[in-house]
Amino acid sequence: MTENSTVGAEVERRPATGAEPFPRLAVIDTDSGFLQVLTRRLDRLGWEHRVLGAAVPERDLVTMRLGALVVDLGILGPGGWDYLERLTGALPGLGIVVCTGRSTVAQRVRGLRMGADDWVTKPCHPEELIARVEAVLRRRRRAEAPAARGPMLTGELEVRSDQFQAFAAGRTCELTRREFELLALLADAEGRVLEREEVYQRVWGYAMARGDRSVDVFVRKLRQKLEKASPTWRYIHTHFGVGYRFAPEPAVVEEAVSAGSVEGPTAPQRAYV
């Protein structure tokens, strides 16, 4: 792999656009040629980075204070999927980009549904990988921005952006990072119906592939957790063929409305405290 390209020439002139002051990145990979070019580009951009030749415990990644992690699942063997699942569960604040060899659509979908923020297929140009990591960091900073406004009270839920979690009667709904991002997006829409494509673009960060059901899968999981934590309320409503709408409604009234026996209520006002 060479650096004789227009992309490579632009790297030295382009300012870093990751987390401030510089992104802190770890790469789990053993491809020496790819890593040589990648680390040179990261050095020019001023990124703090380190290369790891194998999977490391989650607690070690915490001490590294990373903004993002790039991992080649191919070098981790059969345990790679379990490792990815542990990472996304234990480190919801860590941006994770899988950069690995040839894969099937099913494998890529599986990785994204587990919580990976992006998936890049090798061979790829290191500059594309850096740009994708930057995009992940930008999306996460935007998602963290609402934390300053305080908790949101809606129905029986208390949505805490500072903790990336929702609570009902003081008990956590045990949301994953992506489930919380989905909840925050729907709740902030002020009762509007959001189309599936818009949800995917804003939560996953890129265009939804034809036939991808990730949004439906995550909405179903999120709805189940909310209804388990707050069983007398219904929060997310499906508009078939279009998308989803967030509007807290008492469950008994919602069931009566669906049966056609009563007029639907006005969604309760939300409050920020």
CYANA upper distance limits for C-alpha pairs under 8 A (distance plus 0.5 A):
  1 MET  CA     33 GLY  CA      7.33
  1 MET  CA     34 PHE  CA      7.68
  1 MET  CA     37 VAL  CA      8.14
  2 THR  CA     37 VAL  CA      8.25
  3 GLU  CA      8 GLY  CA      6.09
  3 GLU  CA     37 VAL  CA      7.99
  4 ASN  CA      8 GLY  CA      7.13
  4 ASN  CA      9 ALA  CA      8.25
  5 SER  CA      9 ALA  CA      6.97
  6 THR  CA     10 GLU  CA      6.82
  7 VAL  CA     11 VAL  CA      7.10
  7 VAL  CA    127 GLU  CA      7.67
  8 GLY  CA     12 GLU  CA      8.16
  8 GLY  CA    127 GLU  CA      7.98
  9 ALA  CA     13 ARG  CA      8.16
 10 GLU  CA     14 ARG  CA      6.63
 11 VAL  CA     41 ARG  CA      7.55
 11 VAL  CA     44 ARG  CA      8.02
 11 VAL  CA     45 LEU  CA      7.89
 11 VAL  CA    127 GLU  CA      8.38
 12 GLU  CA     44 ARG  CA      6.68
 12 GLU  CA     45 LEU  CA      7.57
 14 ARG  CA     45 LEU  CA      8.30
 15 PRO  CA     45 LEU  CA      7.28
 16 ALA  CA     22 PHE  CA      7.75
 16 ALA  CA     45 LEU  CA      6.10
 16 ALA  CA     46 GLY  CA      7.77
 16 ALA  CA     47 TRP  CA      8.38
 17 THR  CA    134 GLU  CA      7.02
 18 GLY  CA     22 PHE  CA      6.82
 18 GLY  CA     23 PRO  CA      5.86
 18 GLY  CA    134 GLU  CA      5.60
 18 GLY  CA    137 LEU  CA      6.65
 18 GLY  CA    138 ARG  CA      7.41
 19 ALA  CA     23 PRO  CA      5.33
 19 ALA  CA     67 GLY  CA      7.88
 19 ALA  CA    137 LEU  CA      6.97
 19 ALA  CA    138 ARG  CA      8.09
 19 ALA  CA    141 ARG  CA      8.48
 22 PHE  CA     46 GLY  CA      7.06
 22 PHE  CA     47 TRP  CA      5.79
 22 PHE  CA     48 GLU  CA      7.21
 23 PRO  CA     47 TRP  CA      5.90
 23 PRO  CA     48 GLU  CA      6.75
 23 PRO  CA     66 LEU  CA      8.33
 23 PRO  CA     67 GLY  CA      6.55
 23 PRO  CA     68 ALA  CA      8.20
 24 ARG  CA     47 TRP  CA      6.71
 24 ARG  CA     48 GLU  CA      5.20
 24 ARG  CA     49 HIS  CA      6.15
 24 ARG  CA     65 ARG  CA      7.90
 24 ARG  CA     66 LEU  CA      5.55
 24 ARG  CA     67 GLY  CA      5.74
 24 ARG  CA     68 ALA  CA      7.21
 25 LEU  CA     47 TRP  CA      7.87
 25 LEU  CA     48 GLU  CA      6.73
 25 LEU  CA     49 HIS  CA      5.12
 25 LEU  CA     50 ARG  CA      7.15
 25 LEU  CA     66 LEU  CA      6.23
 25 LEU  CA     67 GLY  CA      6.57
 25 LEU  CA     68 ALA  CA      5.61
 25 LEU  CA     69 LEU  CA      6.21
 25 LEU  CA     70 VAL  CA      8.11
 26 ALA  CA     49 HIS  CA      5.96
 26 ALA  CA     50 ARG  CA      5.44
 26 ALA  CA     51 VAL  CA      6.30
 26 ALA  CA     52 LEU  CA      7.49
 26 ALA  CA     66 LEU  CA      7.54
 26 ALA  CA     68 ALA  CA      7.26
 26 ALA  CA     69 LEU  CA      5.48
 26 ALA  CA     70 VAL  CA      6.82
 27 VAL  CA     49 HIS  CA      8.19
 27 VAL  CA     50 ARG  CA      6.90
 27 VAL  CA     51 VAL  CA      5.35
 27 VAL  CA     52 LEU  CA      6.35
 27 VAL  CA     69 LEU  CA      6.36
 27 VAL  CA     70 VAL  CA      5.18
 27 VAL  CA     71 VAL  CA      6.34
 28 ILE  CA     51 VAL  CA      6.57
 28 ILE  CA     52 LEU  CA      5.17
 28 ILE  CA     53 GLY  CA      6.17
 28 ILE  CA     54 ALA  CA      6.53
 28 ILE  CA     55 ALA  CA      7.29
 28 ILE  CA     69 LEU  CA      8.19
 28 ILE  CA     70 VAL  CA      6.67
 28 ILE  CA     71 VAL  CA      5.15
 28 ILE  CA     72 ASP  CA      6.64
 29 ASP  CA     35 LEU  CA      8.14
 29 ASP  CA     51 VAL  CA      7.59
 29 ASP  CA     52 LEU  CA      6.98
 29 ASP  CA     53 GLY  CA      6.11
 29 ASP  CA     54 ALA  CA      7.63
 29 ASP  CA     71 VAL  CA      6.83
 29 ASP  CA     72 ASP  CA      6.03
 29 ASP  CA     75 ILE  CA      7.44
 30 THR  CA     35 LEU  CA      8.08
 30 THR  CA     52 LEU  CA      8.50
 30 THR  CA     53 GLY  CA      6.11
 30 THR  CA     75 ILE  CA      7.85
 31 ASP  CA     35 LEU  CA      6.51
 32 SER  CA     36 GLN  CA      6.47
 33 GLY  CA     37 VAL  CA      7.19
 34 PHE  CA     38 LEU  CA      6.61
 34 PHE  CA    126 PRO  CA      7.85
 35 LEU  CA     39 THR  CA      6.36
 36 GLN  CA     40 ARG  CA      6.88
 37 VAL  CA     41 ARG  CA      6.91
 37 VAL  CA    126 PRO  CA      7.54
 38 LEU  CA     42 LEU  CA      6.74
 38 LEU  CA    126 PRO  CA      5.79
 38 LEU  CA    127 GLU  CA      8.15
 39 THR  CA     43 ASP  CA      6.54
 39 THR  CA     49 HIS  CA      8.32
 40 ARG  CA     44 ARG  CA      6.88
 41 ARG  CA     45 LEU  CA      6.87
 41 ARG  CA    126 PRO  CA      8.36
 41 ARG  CA    127 GLU  CA      8.15
 42 LEU  CA     46 GLY  CA      6.74
 42 LEU  CA     47 TRP  CA      5.84
 42 LEU  CA     48 GLU  CA      8.19
 42 LEU  CA     49 HIS  CA      7.93
 43 ASP  CA     47 TRP  CA      6.51
 43 ASP  CA     48 GLU  CA      8.21
 52 LEU  CA     56 VAL  CA      8.38
 54 ALA  CA     75 ILE  CA      8.06
 54 ALA  CA     76 LEU  CA      7.48
 55 ALA  CA     76 LEU  CA      7.43
 55 ALA  CA     83 TYR  CA      8.29
 56 VAL  CA     60 ASP  CA      7.06
 56 VAL  CA     61 LEU  CA      7.66
 57 PRO  CA     61 LEU  CA      7.27
 58 GLU  CA     62 VAL  CA      6.88
 58 GLU  CA     86 ARG  CA      8.42
 58 GLU  CA     87 LEU  CA      7.00
 58 GLU  CA     90 ALA  CA      7.69
 58 GLU  CA     91 LEU  CA      8.09
 59 ARG  CA     63 THR  CA      7.04
 60 ASP  CA     64 MET  CA      7.04
 61 LEU  CA     65 ARG  CA      7.37
 61 LEU  CA     66 LEU  CA      7.48
 62 VAL  CA     66 LEU  CA      7.67
 62 VAL  CA     91 LEU  CA      8.34
 66 LEU  CA     94 LEU  CA      7.43
 67 GLY  CA     94 LEU  CA      6.38
 67 GLY  CA     95 GLY  CA      6.79
 67 GLY  CA    137 LEU  CA      7.75
 68 ALA  CA     94 LEU  CA      6.05
 68 ALA  CA     95 GLY  CA      4.86
 68 ALA  CA     96 ILE  CA      6.23
 68 ALA  CA     97 VAL  CA      8.12
 68 ALA  CA    133 VAL  CA      7.61
 68 ALA  CA    137 LEU  CA      7.90
 69 LEU  CA     94 LEU  CA      7.64
 69 LEU  CA     95 GLY  CA      6.67
 69 LEU  CA     96 ILE  CA      5.41
 69 LEU  CA     97 VAL  CA      6.75
 70 VAL  CA     96 ILE  CA      6.47
 70 VAL  CA     97 VAL  CA      5.31
 70 VAL  CA     98 VAL  CA      6.23
 70 VAL  CA     99 CYS  CA      6.93
 71 VAL  CA     96 ILE  CA      8.04
 71 VAL  CA     97 VAL  CA      6.96
 71 VAL  CA     98 VAL  CA      5.51
 71 VAL  CA     99 CYS  CA      6.33
 71 VAL  CA    100 THR  CA      7.94
 72 ASP  CA     76 LEU  CA      7.89
 72 ASP  CA     98 VAL  CA      6.39
 72 ASP  CA     99 CYS  CA      5.56
 72 ASP  CA    100 THR  CA      5.07
 72 ASP  CA    101 GLY  CA      8.31
 73 LEU  CA     77 GLY  CA      7.66
 73 LEU  CA     80 GLY  CA      5.82
 73 LEU  CA     81 TRP  CA      7.93
 73 LEU  CA     98 VAL  CA      7.42
 73 LEU  CA     99 CYS  CA      8.01
 73 LEU  CA    100 THR  CA      6.53
 74 GLY  CA     80 GLY  CA      7.85
 74 GLY  CA    100 THR  CA      6.58
 74 GLY  CA    101 GLY  CA      7.36
 75 ILE  CA     80 GLY  CA      8.41
 76 LEU  CA     80 GLY  CA      5.32
 79 GLY  CA     83 TYR  CA      6.70
 80 GLY  CA     84 LEU  CA      6.70
 81 TRP  CA     85 GLU  CA      6.72
 81 TRP  CA    111 GLY  CA      8.32
 82 ASP  CA     86 ARG  CA      6.68
 83 TYR  CA     87 LEU  CA      6.70
 84 LEU  CA     88 THR  CA      6.77
 84 LEU  CA    111 GLY  CA      8.31
 84 LEU  CA    114 MET  CA      7.97
 84 LEU  CA    116 ALA  CA      8.28
 85 GLU  CA     89 GLY  CA      6.67
 85 GLU  CA    114 MET  CA      6.42
 85 GLU  CA    115 GLY  CA      8.01
 86 ARG  CA     90 ALA  CA      6.40
 87 LEU  CA     91 LEU  CA      6.04
 87 LEU  CA     92 PRO  CA      8.28
 88 THR  CA     92 PRO  CA      6.05
 88 THR  CA     94 LEU  CA      8.21
 88 THR  CA     96 ILE  CA      8.44
 88 THR  CA    114 MET  CA      7.47
 88 THR  CA    115 GLY  CA      6.02
 88 THR  CA    116 ALA  CA      7.50
 89 GLY  CA    176 THR  CA      7.43
 92 PRO  CA    176 THR  CA      7.37
 92 PRO  CA    177 ARG  CA      5.69
 93 GLY  CA    177 ARG  CA      7.77
 95 GLY  CA    116 ALA  CA      8.03
 95 GLY  CA    117 ASP  CA      6.73
 95 GLY  CA    133 VAL  CA      8.34
 95 GLY  CA    136 VAL  CA      6.81
 95 GLY  CA    137 LEU  CA      7.25
 95 GLY  CA    140 ARG  CA      8.18
 96 ILE  CA    116 ALA  CA      5.69
 96 ILE  CA    117 ASP  CA      5.88
 96 ILE  CA    118 ASP  CA      7.44
 97 VAL  CA    116 ALA  CA      6.55
 97 VAL  CA    117 ASP  CA      6.20
 97 VAL  CA    118 ASP  CA      5.32
 97 VAL  CA    119 TRP  CA      6.21
 97 VAL  CA    120 VAL  CA      7.83
 97 VAL  CA    132 ARG  CA      8.49
 97 VAL  CA    133 VAL  CA      7.39
 98 VAL  CA    116 ALA  CA      7.42
 98 VAL  CA    118 ASP  CA      6.81
 98 VAL  CA    119 TRP  CA      5.22
 98 VAL  CA    120 VAL  CA      6.57
 99 CYS  CA    119 TRP  CA      6.47
 99 CYS  CA    120 VAL  CA      5.13
 99 CYS  CA    121 THR  CA      6.28
 99 CYS  CA    122 LYS  CA      7.10
 99 CYS  CA    129 LEU  CA      8.40
100 THR  CA    119 TRP  CA      8.47
100 THR  CA    120 VAL  CA      7.10
100 THR  CA    121 THR  CA      5.89
100 THR  CA    122 LYS  CA      5.98
101 GLY  CA    121 THR  CA      5.99
101 GLY  CA    122 LYS  CA      5.16
101 GLY  CA    123 PRO  CA      7.48
102 ARG  CA    121 THR  CA      6.62
102 ARG  CA    122 LYS  CA      7.10
103 SER  CA    107 GLN  CA      6.68
103 SER  CA    108 ARG  CA      7.33
103 SER  CA    121 THR  CA      7.89
104 THR  CA    108 ARG  CA      6.91
105 VAL  CA    109 VAL  CA      6.59
106 ALA  CA    110 ARG  CA      6.51
107 GLN  CA    111 GLY  CA      6.72
108 ARG  CA    112 LEU  CA      6.78
108 ARG  CA    119 TRP  CA      7.21
109 VAL  CA    113 ARG  CA      6.54
109 VAL  CA    214 SER  CA      8.39
110 ARG  CA    114 MET  CA      6.66
111 GLY  CA    115 GLY  CA      7.19
111 GLY  CA    116 ALA  CA      6.29
111 GLY  CA    119 TRP  CA      8.27
112 LEU  CA    116 ALA  CA      5.20
112 LEU  CA    117 ASP  CA      6.92
112 LEU  CA    118 ASP  CA      7.23
112 LEU  CA    119 TRP  CA      7.89
113 ARG  CA    214 SER  CA      7.25
115 GLY  CA    177 ARG  CA      8.46
115 GLY  CA    178 ARG  CA      7.33
117 ASP  CA    136 VAL  CA      7.07
117 ASP  CA    204 TRP  CA      7.29
118 ASP  CA    132 ARG  CA      7.99
118 ASP  CA    136 VAL  CA      8.12
118 ASP  CA    204 TRP  CA      8.48
120 VAL  CA    124 CYS  CA      7.95
120 VAL  CA    129 LEU  CA      7.66
124 CYS  CA    128 GLU  CA      7.51
124 CYS  CA    129 LEU  CA      7.86
125 HIS  CA    129 LEU  CA      7.20
126 PRO  CA    130 ILE  CA      6.73
127 GLU  CA    131 ALA  CA      6.67
128 GLU  CA    132 ARG  CA      6.72
129 LEU  CA    133 VAL  CA      6.76
130 ILE  CA    134 GLU  CA      6.67
131 ALA  CA    135 ALA  CA      6.73
132 ARG  CA    136 VAL  CA      6.79
133 VAL  CA    137 LEU  CA      6.80
134 GLU  CA    138 ARG  CA      6.69
135 ALA  CA    139 ARG  CA      6.72
135 ALA  CA    205 GLY  CA      8.26
136 VAL  CA    140 ARG  CA      6.77
136 VAL  CA    205 GLY  CA      8.14
137 LEU  CA    141 ARG  CA      6.67
138 ARG  CA    142 ARG  CA      6.76
139 ARG  CA    143 ALA  CA      6.71
139 ARG  CA    205 GLY  CA      7.53
140 ARG  CA    144 GLU  CA      6.66
141 ARG  CA    145 ALA  CA      6.68
142 ARG  CA    146 PRO  CA      8.31
143 ALA  CA    181 GLU  CA      7.45
144 GLU  CA    161 SER  CA      7.56
144 GLU  CA    162 ASP  CA      7.99
146 PRO  CA    150 GLY  CA      8.38
146 PRO  CA    161 SER  CA      6.90
147 ALA  CA    151 PRO  CA      8.40
147 ALA  CA    160 ARG  CA      7.93
147 ALA  CA    161 SER  CA      5.06
147 ALA  CA    162 ASP  CA      5.11
148 ALA  CA    162 ASP  CA      7.88
149 ARG  CA    272 TYR  CA      7.81
149 ARG  CA    273 VAL  CA      8.43
150 GLY  CA    160 ARG  CA      7.50
150 GLY  CA    161 SER  CA      7.75
150 GLY  CA    162 ASP  CA      8.04
150 GLY  CA    272 TYR  CA      6.76
150 GLY  CA    273 VAL  CA      6.20
151 PRO  CA    158 GLU  CA      6.84
151 PRO  CA    159 VAL  CA      5.98
151 PRO  CA    160 ARG  CA      5.15
151 PRO  CA    161 SER  CA      7.10
151 PRO  CA    162 ASP  CA      8.40
151 PRO  CA    272 TYR  CA      6.22
151 PRO  CA    273 VAL  CA      6.21
152 MET  CA    157 LEU  CA      8.48
152 MET  CA    158 GLU  CA      6.10
152 MET  CA    159 VAL  CA      5.49
152 MET  CA    160 ARG  CA      7.14
152 MET  CA    270 ARG  CA      7.35
152 MET  CA    271 ALA  CA      6.19
152 MET  CA    272 TYR  CA      4.99
152 MET  CA    273 VAL  CA      7.02
153 LEU  CA    157 LEU  CA      6.28
153 LEU  CA    158 GLU  CA      5.15
153 LEU  CA    159 VAL  CA      6.90
153 LEU  CA    270 ARG  CA      6.13
153 LEU  CA    271 ALA  CA      5.69
153 LEU  CA    272 TYR  CA      6.73
153 LEU  CA    273 VAL  CA      8.15
154 THR  CA    158 GLU  CA      7.00
154 THR  CA    159 VAL  CA      8.28
154 THR  CA    248 PRO  CA      7.23
154 THR  CA    268 PRO  CA      7.80
154 THR  CA    269 GLN  CA      7.61
154 THR  CA    270 ARG  CA      5.34
154 THR  CA    271 ALA  CA      7.35
155 GLY  CA    233 TRP  CA      7.68
155 GLY  CA    248 PRO  CA      5.81
155 GLY  CA    249 GLU  CA      7.75
155 GLY  CA    268 PRO  CA      7.30
155 GLY  CA    270 ARG  CA      8.16
156 GLU  CA    168 ALA  CA      6.27
156 GLU  CA    169 ALA  CA      7.72
156 GLU  CA    230 SER  CA      7.12
156 GLU  CA    233 TRP  CA      8.01
157 LEU  CA    166 ALA  CA      6.97
157 LEU  CA    167 PHE  CA      6.09
157 LEU  CA    168 ALA  CA      5.40
157 LEU  CA    169 ALA  CA      8.25
157 LEU  CA    230 SER  CA      8.10
158 GLU  CA    166 ALA  CA      6.04
158 GLU  CA    167 PHE  CA      5.57
158 GLU  CA    168 ALA  CA      6.87
159 VAL  CA    164 PHE  CA      8.46
159 VAL  CA    165 GLN  CA      6.75
159 VAL  CA    166 ALA  CA      4.83
159 VAL  CA    167 PHE  CA      6.95
159 VAL  CA    184 ALA  CA      8.37
160 ARG  CA    164 PHE  CA      6.43
160 ARG  CA    165 GLN  CA      5.94
160 ARG  CA    166 ALA  CA      6.29
160 ARG  CA    167 PHE  CA      8.34
161 SER  CA    165 GLN  CA      7.13
161 SER  CA    184 ALA  CA      8.48
164 PHE  CA    175 LEU  CA      8.49
164 PHE  CA    177 ARG  CA      7.06
164 PHE  CA    180 PHE  CA      6.48
164 PHE  CA    181 GLU  CA      8.30
165 GLN  CA    172 THR  CA      7.45
165 GLN  CA    173 CYS  CA      7.58
165 GLN  CA    174 GLU  CA      7.56
165 GLN  CA    175 LEU  CA      6.60
165 GLN  CA    180 PHE  CA      6.69
166 ALA  CA    172 THR  CA      6.47
166 ALA  CA    173 CYS  CA      6.13
166 ALA  CA    174 GLU  CA      8.14
166 ALA  CA    175 LEU  CA      7.76
166 ALA  CA    180 PHE  CA      8.09
167 PHE  CA    171 ARG  CA      5.69
167 PHE  CA    172 THR  CA      4.91
167 PHE  CA    173 CYS  CA      6.09
167 PHE  CA    229 ALA  CA      8.32
168 ALA  CA    172 THR  CA      7.05
168 ALA  CA    173 CYS  CA      7.55
168 ALA  CA    229 ALA  CA      6.41
168 ALA  CA    230 SER  CA      6.64
171 ARG  CA    229 ALA  CA      8.03
172 THR  CA    229 ALA  CA      8.27
173 CYS  CA    225 LYS  CA      6.55
173 CYS  CA    226 LEU  CA      6.94
173 CYS  CA    229 ALA  CA      6.41
174 GLU  CA    225 LYS  CA      8.06
175 LEU  CA    179 GLU  CA      6.12
175 LEU  CA    180 PHE  CA      6.33
175 LEU  CA    222 LEU  CA      7.93
175 LEU  CA    225 LYS  CA      8.04
176 THR  CA    180 PHE  CA      6.68
177 ARG  CA    181 GLU  CA      6.79
178 ARG  CA    182 LEU  CA      6.67
178 ARG  CA    203 VAL  CA      7.92
179 GLU  CA    183 LEU  CA      6.71
179 GLU  CA    218 PHE  CA      7.11
179 GLU  CA    219 VAL  CA      8.35
179 GLU  CA    221 LYS  CA      8.46
179 GLU  CA    222 LEU  CA      6.51
180 PHE  CA    184 ALA  CA      6.56
181 GLU  CA    185 LEU  CA      6.62
181 GLU  CA    203 VAL  CA      7.02
182 LEU  CA    186 LEU  CA      6.77
182 LEU  CA    199 VAL  CA      8.09
182 LEU  CA    203 VAL  CA      6.97
182 LEU  CA    219 VAL  CA      8.22
183 LEU  CA    187 ALA  CA      6.48
183 LEU  CA    222 LEU  CA      8.07
184 ALA  CA    188 ASP  CA      6.47
185 LEU  CA    189 ALA  CA      6.95
185 LEU  CA    199 VAL  CA      8.23
185 LEU  CA    203 VAL  CA      8.38
186 LEU  CA    190 GLU  CA      8.35
186 LEU  CA    191 GLY  CA      8.37
186 LEU  CA    194 LEU  CA      7.86
186 LEU  CA    244 TYR  CA      8.24
186 LEU  CA    245 ARG  CA      7.04
186 LEU  CA    246 PHE  CA      5.97
187 ALA  CA    191 GLY  CA      7.81
187 ALA  CA    246 PHE  CA      6.09
187 ALA  CA    247 ALA  CA      8.21
189 ALA  CA    193 VAL  CA      8.24
189 ALA  CA    194 LEU  CA      8.12
189 ALA  CA    246 PHE  CA      8.05
190 GLU  CA    246 PHE  CA      8.10
191 GLY  CA    245 ARG  CA      6.34
191 GLY  CA    246 PHE  CA      5.94
191 GLY  CA    247 ALA  CA      6.13
192 ARG  CA    245 ARG  CA      6.32
192 ARG  CA    246 PHE  CA      7.93
193 VAL  CA    239 HIS  CA      8.03
193 VAL  CA    242 VAL  CA      8.40
193 VAL  CA    243 GLY  CA      6.81
193 VAL  CA    244 TYR  CA      5.84
193 VAL  CA    245 ARG  CA      4.97
193 VAL  CA    246 PHE  CA      8.22
194 LEU  CA    198 GLU  CA      6.97
194 LEU  CA    199 VAL  CA      7.03
194 LEU  CA    242 VAL  CA      8.19
194 LEU  CA    243 GLY  CA      5.95
194 LEU  CA    244 TYR  CA      5.94
194 LEU  CA    245 ARG  CA      6.77
195 GLU  CA    199 VAL  CA      6.86
195 GLU  CA    242 VAL  CA      5.85
195 GLU  CA    243 GLY  CA      4.69
195 GLU  CA    244 TYR  CA      7.12
196 ARG  CA    200 TYR  CA      6.68
196 ARG  CA    215 VAL  CA      6.99
196 ARG  CA    242 VAL  CA      7.27
196 ARG  CA    243 GLY  CA      5.43
196 ARG  CA    244 TYR  CA      7.86
197 GLU  CA    201 GLN  CA      6.63
197 GLU  CA    207 ALA  CA      7.67
197 GLU  CA    208 MET  CA      6.52
198 GLU  CA    202 ARG  CA      6.64
199 VAL  CA    203 VAL  CA      6.46
199 VAL  CA    204 TRP  CA      8.46
199 VAL  CA    215 VAL  CA      7.72
200 TYR  CA    204 TRP  CA      5.79
200 TYR  CA    205 GLY  CA      7.40
200 TYR  CA    206 TYR  CA      7.59
200 TYR  CA    207 ALA  CA      7.40
200 TYR  CA    208 MET  CA      6.50
200 TYR  CA    215 VAL  CA      6.89
201 GLN  CA    205 GLY  CA      5.28
201 GLN  CA    206 TYR  CA      5.31
201 GLN  CA    207 ALA  CA      5.86
201 GLN  CA    208 MET  CA      7.22
202 ARG  CA    206 TYR  CA      7.98
208 MET  CA    212 ASP  CA      7.13
213 ARG  CA    217 VAL  CA      6.75
214 SER  CA    218 PHE  CA      6.64
215 VAL  CA    219 VAL  CA      6.50
216 ASP  CA    220 ARG  CA      6.59
217 VAL  CA    221 LYS  CA      6.87
218 PHE  CA    222 LEU  CA      6.50
219 VAL  CA    223 ARG  CA      6.41
220 ARG  CA    224 GLN  CA      6.66
221 LYS  CA    225 LYS  CA      6.84
222 LEU  CA    226 LEU  CA      6.70
223 ARG  CA    227 GLU  CA      6.55
223 ARG  CA    235 TYR  CA      7.90
223 ARG  CA    236 ILE  CA      6.95
224 GLN  CA    228 LYS  CA      6.54
225 LYS  CA    229 ALA  CA      6.70
226 LEU  CA    230 SER  CA      6.35
226 LEU  CA    231 PRO  CA      8.14
226 LEU  CA    235 TYR  CA      8.03
227 GLU  CA    231 PRO  CA      5.10
227 GLU  CA    232 THR  CA      8.02
227 GLU  CA    233 TRP  CA      7.31
227 GLU  CA    234 ARG  CA      7.10
227 GLU  CA    235 TYR  CA      8.47
231 PRO  CA    251 ALA  CA      8.13
232 THR  CA    250 PRO  CA      6.45
232 THR  CA    251 ALA  CA      5.63
232 THR  CA    252 VAL  CA      7.80
233 TRP  CA    248 PRO  CA      7.08
233 TRP  CA    249 GLU  CA      6.13
233 TRP  CA    250 PRO  CA      4.91
233 TRP  CA    251 ALA  CA      5.10
234 ARG  CA    247 ALA  CA      8.31
234 ARG  CA    248 PRO  CA      6.26
234 ARG  CA    249 GLU  CA      5.88
234 ARG  CA    250 PRO  CA      6.68
234 ARG  CA    251 ALA  CA      5.91
234 ARG  CA    254 GLU  CA      8.00
235 TYR  CA    246 PHE  CA      6.13
235 TYR  CA    247 ALA  CA      5.82
235 TYR  CA    248 PRO  CA      4.90
235 TYR  CA    249 GLU  CA      6.92
236 ILE  CA    244 TYR  CA      7.22
236 ILE  CA    245 ARG  CA      6.27
236 ILE  CA    246 PHE  CA      5.15
236 ILE  CA    247 ALA  CA      6.86
236 ILE  CA    248 PRO  CA      7.97
237 HIS  CA    244 TYR  CA      6.18
237 HIS  CA    245 ARG  CA      5.71
237 HIS  CA    246 PHE  CA      6.78
237 HIS  CA    247 ALA  CA      7.81
238 THR  CA    243 GLY  CA      6.72
238 THR  CA    244 TYR  CA      5.25
238 THR  CA    245 ARG  CA      7.06
239 HIS  CA    243 GLY  CA      5.77
239 HIS  CA    244 TYR  CA      6.13
239 HIS  CA    245 ARG  CA      7.89
247 ALA  CA    267 ALA  CA      6.12
247 ALA  CA    268 PRO  CA      8.25
248 PRO  CA    267 ALA  CA      6.37
248 PRO  CA    268 PRO  CA      7.02
249 GLU  CA    253 VAL  CA      7.68
249 GLU  CA    254 GLU  CA      6.85
249 GLU  CA    265 PRO  CA      7.88
249 GLU  CA    267 ALA  CA      6.66
249 GLU  CA    268 PRO  CA      7.89
250 PRO  CA    254 GLU  CA      6.69
251 ALA  CA    255 GLU  CA      6.68
252 VAL  CA    256 ALA  CA      6.86
253 VAL  CA    257 VAL  CA      6.63
253 VAL  CA    262 VAL  CA      8.28
253 VAL  CA    264 GLY  CA      7.83
253 VAL  CA    265 PRO  CA      8.21
254 GLU  CA    258 SER  CA      6.74
254 GLU  CA    264 GLY  CA      7.61
255 GLU  CA    259 ALA  CA      6.81
256 ALA  CA    260 GLY  CA      6.81
256 ALA  CA    261 SER  CA      6.06
256 ALA  CA    262 VAL  CA      6.46
257 VAL  CA    261 SER  CA      6.46
257 VAL  CA    262 VAL  CA      5.78
257 VAL  CA    263 GLU  CA      6.57
257 VAL  CA    264 GLY  CA      6.04
